[in-house]
């Protein structure tokens, strides 16, 4: 969440910047400032009362020694009155602190100066493109038909077992999934990321720490009996490793990678654009997470973008990088680059990765800090990216590499699949 310092020092600038995210912050910023004033004034009165209480308490014994029983009794009565008054002050202070936190949790992160103006996906800026869009033979099929033809994925069986959006991968389809996971993990380790195997459920504190709560609770599967949430991405448990942690400056940067299944309710997702693997409730993804010093975070963001580019290039897929406009960004991000690959049979671009810098927004929620050589602590910057999400990668691989003889496997994947052709 935003720090109080940022809001109180220049509230109009905060309101102006958040307008780029299509967020009208005027009313809530005013409420934050008013609540903070109340919190501070209550704290001042309480501190004064506590100081007076301490002085009076010390005086009672001395008055009794001096035989001033009347004055001692009067002091006792004043102490009792102060204690009673402090109970209400403490209640008021706690209420103000809770309200302030609740308000701050509702305010999105400030967009970076590099975020372009815009309201929707059409306003995103194409930063870079690469790869060759293939010319498919006549009669080429979309991936859901290829999956049926080669018995790779059974969408109907998934519906029977769980429901729509939970496909069953079979035979070479299952092996392709496992190959991609291992390929992405191996490449991440080669790039210096430490592998983590995290839980697939998190508690409320973890959800609040990375910003899924209270913003996206409707998109998460909730295990009500234990008040746990199925993770929408490995970002959540991996980043929460550093919740309530003070790191030593020498430990930075921290680079982690993790494979996980991801679970998203995706409420309201219907129609031809979400057919097959285009949008699922359960899917596999390899995530990369970095904890950085503030002055290095944007250099690291570019390293992450370059790294994801190297993955799609090795998979021989046509790709493009988008710099997201303010209206298409996530609640928590300061700057995001999306990767898309071209699906030749569907003739459309499919998002396969988002790489984001959250600056200190997540770290402030997490209380993730580091201590420098001067022994002072400050907030870290957090970053993460999909490297990569499997479903649309699989869709593009199947569609773009289909031939009359079968589906060709990119050379980089053959050592992982054990086969070079699906037929």
C-alpha positions, -999 to +999 in steps of 0.1 A: +000+000+000+010+036-004+029+051+026+013+078+046+043+100+039+036+100+002+000+108+007+003+135+033+032+153+018+016+158-016-020+146-018-028+165-050+000+148-068-011+114-056-047+122-069-033+133-102-011+102-107-039+078-098-061+094-124-039+078-149-051+044-136-087+057-140-091+059-103-107+089-087-088+092-054-100+127-042-126+115-016-105+087-002-073+107+001-092+134+020-106+108+043-071+093+048-057+128+058-086+135+081-084+101+098-046+105+102-051+139+119-076+123+143-052+095+150-023+119+157-044+142+179-057+113+199-022+100+203-010+134+216-038+135+242-031+099+253+006+105+256+000+136+277-024+117+299+001+089+303+029+113+313+005+130+338-006+096+351+031+086+357+038+118+376+007+115+398+014+078+405+049+087+417+036+115+439+011+095+459+038+076+478+057+108+486+025+125+498+017+096+521+052+097+535+047+134+542+014+128+559-006+146+533-034+120+531-060+144+516-036+154+488-027+117+482-064+107+480-070+135+456-041+123+435-056+088+435-089+101+423-072+119+395-052+088+386-085+068+385-101+094+363-072+095+339-072+057+336-109+057+328-104+084+302-074+066+287-096+036+280-118+056+257-087+073+241-071+039+235-104+027+219-106+058+197-069+054+187-073+018+177-104+026+157-086+054+139-056+031+131-079+003+118-098+027+097-066+042+083-053+008+073-086-001+057-086+031+037-050+026+026-057-009+014-083+005-010-059+028-028-040+014-058-003+018-064+010+049-082+019+043-118+054+050-130+061+080-152+067+054-180+031+043-179+012+056-210-021+073-208-051+051-218-083+035-205-083+000-221-062-027-237-063-010-270-043+019-256-013-003-246+019+005-264+037-021-285+073-019-273+089-047-294+080-076-317+099-107-329+096-141-344+079-152-376+041-157-379+037-190-398+016-195-429-005-226-421-016-251-446-052-252-457-074-270-432-053-260-402-071-264-369-074-245-336-058-261-306-090-275-291-095-295-324-059-306-325-061-317-289-091-339-298-075-352-330-042-363-313-058-372-279-038-346-260-063-328-239-098-339-229-120-309-221-152-328-217-136-352-192-125-322-172-161-310-171-172-344-158-146-345-130-146-308-119-163-284-143-155-262-172-120-248-172-103-278-156-089-298-186-074-333-184-040-336-202-033-370-217-004-389-232+018-366-253-003-337-240+007-345-204+043-350-214+044-317-231+031-300-200+058-316-178+084-308-204+075-271-204+075-269-166+110-285-164+123-264-193+111-231-176+125-242-142+159-252-157+162-219-176+153-199-144+180-217-124+205-210-152+196-173-149+203-173-112+169-179-097+166-201-066+139-227-069+111-227-043+082-253-040+055-233-022+021-243-007-009-240-030-030-224-003-024-192+017-039-174+047-056-140+047-024-122+058-006-136+027-035-124+005-033-089+020+005-089+018+007-092-020-026-073-028-050-101-037-071-091-007-092-071-004-091-063-042-096-097-058-112-120-033-141-127-058-116-142-082-100-165-056-112-199-045-119-197-008-117-228+015-142-214+040-138-242+067-101-232+072-102-196+059-075-204+033-073-193-003-061-214-033-033-194-049-039-175-082-001-175-088+031-186-071+038-149-066+016-149-035+033-176-014+068-169-026+067-131-020+052-138+014+083-156+024+097-121+031+066-108+050+077-093+083+114-098+075+143-074+077+169-084+052+205-075+053+215-053+024+241-079+014+213-105+008+199-084-021+189-090-048+169-121-039+158-141-070+133-169-066+114-191-091+086-215-085+063-238-104+027-241-092-007-249-103-028-217-103-065-214-095-087-185-107-125-184-106-125-161-137-161-152-130-180-140-161-155-155-186-175-168-215-175-168-253-153-178-282-123-158-269-120-181-238-125-214-257-101-243-251-069-233-232-075-196-237-088-191-202-089-218-174-098-221-138-067-242-131-035-240-150+003-244-146+028-216-144+064-210-135+069-176-117+100-155-111+101-131-081+127-106-071+133-086-040+155-056-048+170-023-035+149+006-048+177+020-069+181-013-088+145-023-093+140-008-128+172-023-141+160-056-127+127-052-144+144-049-178+165-080-170+133-099-163+117-087-196+148-097-215+147-131-198+111-138-207+119-127-243+146-153-244+121-180-234+096-173-262+124-170-287+137-204-277+102-218-282+102-203-317+070-184-312+061-150-328+059-125-299+053-089-289+058-069-258+032-044-246+038-016-221+004-014-203-015+019-201-028+032-168-063+019-174-052-017-181-028-021-152-032-041-121-041-026-087-007-032-073+017-025-102+038+006-109+048-006-144+039-037-163+050-053-196+028-080-211+041-107-235+018-120-262+024-148-287+005-151-320-019-179-324-019-187-361-050-208-363-071-184-341-054-154-358-050-135-326-025-125-299-026-144-266-011-131-234+014-155-219+033-133-193+031-102-172+063-087-158+058-060-132+076-037-108+055-029-077+082-006-062+076-005-024+038-009-026+038-047-018+067-043+005+049-018+026+020-042+030+044-071+037+067-050+060+095-064+038+125-042+046+163-042+045+190-028+067+218-009+051+254-003+063+241+028+082+219+004+102+187+022+090+159+001+076+139+009+045+113-008+023+124-031-005+111-031-040+093-063-052+090-076-088+075-106-104+068-122-138+053-152-155+081-172-170+059-187-183+022-195-180+015-228-199-020-228-214-017-202-241+019-213-248+006-248-254-022-234-276+003-214-297+028-243-300+001-267-312-014-243-337+017-227-351+036-260-355+010-281-371+017-298-404-002-324-424+021-351-408+017-339-372+027-312-348+064-303-347+081-298-313+106-268-311+142-280-309+147-265-274+119-287-260+129-320-276+153-331-248+125-325-224+096-342-243+116-371-256+098-368-290+101-343-318+067-348-334+031-353-322+014-376-346 
